[in-house]
Amino acid sequence: MITVLVKFKISDELNLKTLKEKFIETSVLYVDVEGLLRKNYIADTENGFAGGVYTFSTIENAKKWFTEDRIKWITERFSKPEIEYYESPVIVDNEKNKIIS
């Protein structure tokens, strides 16, 4: 599995309530993305950052999602994102009470 960390600067005017509204508005985009197992939206309004943590089944699915058009969309909506890809050899899933490897 692959974990993708996406982080971008946000304006000082964005508070957590407004960010949450924006995130809920876009959340439907992620419902049927090929290979996407989970997306967690993240926010640090105190330090001016927001983004997402994604878990994909494969690196191919992750990179297929983060196209130039997707990066442009994020940039236009917020700012240019930093995107980092990580192998996730083991995941602890307490909701399903299982270790995934």
ZATI-192481 format. One line per field, with one value per residue: residue number from 1; chain; y, x, z of N, C-alpha, C in turn. Coordinates in nm, 3 decimals. Atoms other than C-alpha are relative to their C-alpha. Last residue first. Layout:
residues N
num	[NUM_...] $
cadena	[A_...] $
n_y	[Y_...] $
n_x	[X_...] $
n_z	[Z_...] $
ca_y	[Y_...] $
ca_x	[X_...] $
ca_z	[Z_...] $
c_y	[Y_...] $
c_x	[X_...] $
c_z	[Z_...] $
END
This chain:
residues 101
num	[101_100_99_98_97_96_95_94_93_92_91_90_89_88_87_86_85_84_83_82_81_80_79_78_77_76_75_74_73_72_71_70_69_68_67_66_65_64_63_62_61_60_59_58_57_56_55_54_53_52_51_50_49_48_47_46_45_44_43_42_41_40_39_38_37_36_35_34_33_32_31_30_29_28_27_26_25_24_23_22_21_20_19_18_17_16_15_14_13_12_11_10_9_8_7_6_5_4_3_2_1] $
cadena	[A_A_A_A_A_A_A_A_A_A_A_A_A_A_A_A_A_A_A_A_A_A_A_A_A_A_A_A_A_A_A_A_A_A_A_A_A_A_A_A_A_A_A_A_A_A_A_A_A_A_A_A_A_A_A_A_A_A_A_A_A_A_A_A_A_A_A_A_A_A_A_A_A_A_A_A_A_A_A_A_A_A_A_A_A_A_A_A_A_A_A_A_A_A_A_A_A_A_A_A_A] $
n_y	[-0.007_0.020_-0.049_0.083_0.087_0.138_0.011_0.029_-0.046_0.047_-0.095_0.052_0.146_0.031_0.139_0.090_0.138_0.101_0.136_0.091_0.100_0.115_-0.039_-0.037_-0.005_-0.108_-0.127_-0.030_-0.026_-0.134_-0.092_0.003_-0.070_-0.144_-0.045_-0.130_-0.101_-0.022_-0.093_-0.130_-0.068_-0.032_-0.126_0.009_0.140_0.065_0.135_0.098_0.122_0.130_0.100_0.099_0.114_-0.032_-0.013_-0.083_-0.141_-0.066_-0.146_-0.051_-0.141_-0.082_-0.135_-0.097_0.070_-0.084_0.032_0.133_-0.011_0.116_0.119_0.110_0.030_0.094_0.139_0.078_-0.030_0.075_0.141_0.024_-0.016_0.119_0.111_-0.023_0.016_0.143_0.060_0.131_-0.015_-0.029_-0.141_-0.057_-0.120_-0.127_-0.115_-0.121_-0.118_-0.124_-0.116_-0.127_-0.117] $
n_x	[-0.137_-0.003_-0.129_-0.095_-0.075_0.026_0.144_0.074_0.137_0.083_0.101_0.090_-0.007_0.065_0.044_-0.066_0.048_-0.101_0.055_-0.116_-0.020_-0.072_-0.136_-0.071_0.094_0.096_-0.072_-0.034_0.126_0.043_-0.090_0.039_0.128_-0.028_-0.043_-0.066_0.089_0.106_-0.055_-0.028_0.128_0.057_-0.062_-0.126_-0.041_0.032_-0.052_0.070_-0.080_0.062_-0.029_0.107_-0.010_0.033_-0.124_-0.094_0.028_-0.075_-0.006_-0.077_-0.032_0.020_-0.056_0.038_0.058_-0.005_-0.110_-0.062_-0.133_-0.028_0.078_-0.089_-0.094_0.065_-0.016_-0.079_0.042_0.124_-0.034_-0.064_0.103_0.085_-0.072_0.005_0.140_0.032_0.004_0.066_0.145_0.031_0.003_0.133_0.023_-0.006_0.002_0.015_0.019_-0.038_0.055_-0.071_0.083] $
n_z	[0.053_0.143_0.046_0.075_-0.092_0.044_0.028_-0.124_0.019_-0.111_-0.048_-0.104_-0.006_-0.129_-0.013_-0.094_0.009_-0.037_0.003_-0.012_-0.105_0.056_0.039_-0.123_-0.113_0.022_0.001_-0.140_-0.069_0.041_-0.071_-0.141_-0.014_0.009_0.132_-0.012_-0.057_0.098_0.100_-0.061_-0.025_0.131_0.042_0.075_0.009_0.128_0.006_0.081_-0.010_-0.017_0.101_0.006_0.091_0.139_0.078_-0.076_0.030_-0.106_-0.006_-0.114_0.018_-0.119_0.006_-0.104_-0.114_-0.120_-0.089_0.012_0.062_0.086_-0.034_-0.038_0.108_0.093_-0.044_0.096_0.138_0.019_0.007_0.130_0.103_-0.008_0.062_0.144_0.043_0.005_-0.132_-0.011_-0.016_-0.140_-0.039_0.009_-0.082_0.070_-0.091_0.081_-0.082_0.066_-0.067_0.014_0.000] $
ca_y	[-0.599_-0.518_-0.564_-0.610_-0.492_-0.354_-0.012_-0.057_-0.080_-0.104_-0.064_-0.239_-0.201_0.157_0.278_0.656_0.919_1.292_1.575_1.942_2.140_2.467_2.691_2.681_2.633_2.719_2.506_2.214_2.224_2.252_1.946_1.754_1.862_1.761_1.417_1.303_1.026_0.809_0.855_0.702_0.420_0.329_0.349_0.078_0.017_0.384_0.549_0.925_1.190_1.530_1.898_2.204_2.457_2.807_2.748_2.810_2.677_2.331_2.119_1.759_1.573_1.198_0.988_0.613_0.305_0.476_0.207_0.355_0.667_0.585_0.810_1.064_1.341_1.327_1.484_1.812_2.005_1.837_1.969_2.323_2.321_2.184_2.458_2.724_2.585_2.543_2.905_3.030_3.404_3.347_3.192_2.827_2.670_2.318_1.964_1.630_1.315_0.999_0.661_0.360_0.000] $
ca_x	[0.037_-0.291_-0.327_-0.685_-0.954_-1.174_-1.197_-0.851_-0.681_-0.306_-0.127_0.196_0.416_0.303_0.539_0.550_0.471_0.513_0.317_0.383_0.087_0.079_-0.183_-0.553_-0.817_-0.594_-0.308_-0.538_-0.683_-0.335_-0.222_-0.526_-0.458_-0.091_-0.207_-0.226_-0.484_-0.280_0.017_-0.176_-0.320_0.026_0.175_-0.069_-0.361_-0.389_-0.400_-0.436_-0.338_-0.477_-0.407_-0.393_-0.132_-0.131_0.055_-0.243_-0.481_-0.326_-0.562_-0.582_-0.831_-0.809_-0.853_-0.898_-0.874_-0.814_-0.741_-0.963_-1.139_-1.504_-1.588_-1.307_-1.486_-1.772_-1.538_-1.510_-1.791_-1.710_-1.354_-1.468_-1.708_-1.434_-1.200_-1.459_-1.506_-1.131_-1.055_-0.944_-0.870_-0.499_-0.465_-0.372_-0.037_-0.039_0.025_-0.037_0.091_0.044_0.044_0.097_0.000] $
ca_z	[0.541_0.714_1.090_1.192_1.434_1.156_1.319_1.473_1.135_1.192_0.860_0.762_0.452_0.384_0.110_0.101_-0.163_-0.098_-0.263_-0.186_-0.313_-0.508_-0.348_-0.245_-0.517_-0.813_-0.682_-0.600_-0.953_-1.109_-0.910_-1.034_-1.394_-1.370_-1.256_-0.895_-0.940_-1.178_-0.944_-0.656_-0.865_-0.998_-0.646_-0.542_-0.300_-0.214_0.129_0.119_0.371_0.283_0.275_0.498_0.608_0.757_1.085_1.315_1.050_1.067_0.861_0.743_0.524_0.562_0.248_0.251_0.029_-0.305_-0.565_-0.834_-0.709_-0.635_-0.337_-0.377_-0.567_-0.314_-0.056_-0.248_-0.073_0.260_0.232_0.150_0.447_0.674_0.554_0.639_0.991_1.044_0.956_0.618_0.622_0.686_0.343_0.301_0.225_0.080_0.198_0.030_0.199_-0.004_0.166_-0.057_0.000] $
c_y	[-0.056_0.012_-0.034_0.075_-0.094_-0.102_-0.142_-0.009_-0.040_0.062_-0.066_0.112_-0.062_-0.152_-0.016_-0.141_-0.087_-0.137_-0.098_-0.139_-0.064_-0.102_-0.126_0.058_0.051_0.018_0.118_0.138_0.037_0.039_0.145_0.099_0.004_0.080_0.149_0.041_0.139_0.109_0.028_0.100_0.139_0.074_0.044_0.139_-0.016_-0.144_-0.064_-0.137_-0.108_-0.110_-0.128_-0.103_-0.085_-0.112_0.018_0.026_0.094_0.149_0.044_0.153_0.046_0.142_0.070_0.136_0.097_-0.071_0.086_-0.015_-0.137_0.008_-0.122_-0.133_-0.128_-0.037_-0.101_-0.149_-0.089_0.017_-0.086_-0.148_-0.028_0.006_-0.127_-0.112_0.014_-0.025_-0.146_-0.052_-0.133_0.011_0.015_0.146_0.048_0.115_0.127_0.116_0.122_0.115_0.123_0.108_0.124] $
c_x	[0.006_0.145_0.005_0.127_0.093_0.073_-0.038_-0.150_-0.083_-0.138_-0.078_-0.094_-0.093_-0.004_-0.062_-0.055_0.082_-0.065_0.113_-0.062_0.138_0.030_0.070_0.138_0.067_-0.094_-0.095_0.066_0.024_-0.128_-0.036_0.084_-0.046_-0.129_0.034_0.064_0.064_-0.096_-0.102_0.046_0.021_-0.133_-0.058_0.053_0.136_0.050_-0.051_0.064_-0.082_0.103_-0.073_0.040_-0.126_0.017_-0.025_0.129_0.096_-0.013_0.082_0.003_0.075_0.038_-0.036_0.062_-0.053_-0.074_0.010_0.119_0.066_0.134_0.039_-0.072_0.080_0.091_-0.063_0.005_0.073_-0.050_-0.124_0.033_0.057_-0.110_-0.084_0.072_-0.011_-0.142_-0.044_0.009_-0.072_-0.150_-0.040_0.006_-0.143_-0.027_0.012_-0.018_-0.002_-0.034_0.053_-0.073_0.088] $
c_z	[-0.139_-0.045_-0.149_-0.033_-0.076_0.087_-0.041_-0.022_0.122_-0.020_0.112_0.042_0.104_0.016_0.138_-0.014_0.095_0.000_0.026_0.007_-0.003_0.110_-0.051_-0.032_0.128_0.118_-0.016_0.010_0.147_0.074_-0.033_0.081_0.144_0.018_0.005_-0.132_-0.002_0.050_-0.111_-0.105_0.059_0.017_-0.135_-0.033_-0.069_0.003_-0.129_0.017_-0.066_0.014_0.025_-0.105_0.007_-0.100_-0.150_-0.078_0.074_-0.026_0.121_-0.006_0.125_-0.037_0.130_-0.033_0.104_0.113_0.125_0.094_0.002_-0.073_-0.083_0.021_0.027_-0.117_-0.096_0.033_-0.102_-0.144_-0.023_-0.018_-0.139_-0.105_0.000_-0.075_-0.152_-0.049_-0.014_0.144_0.021_0.026_0.146_0.048_-0.021_0.097_-0.082_0.096_-0.091_0.094_-0.072_0.079_0.000] $
END
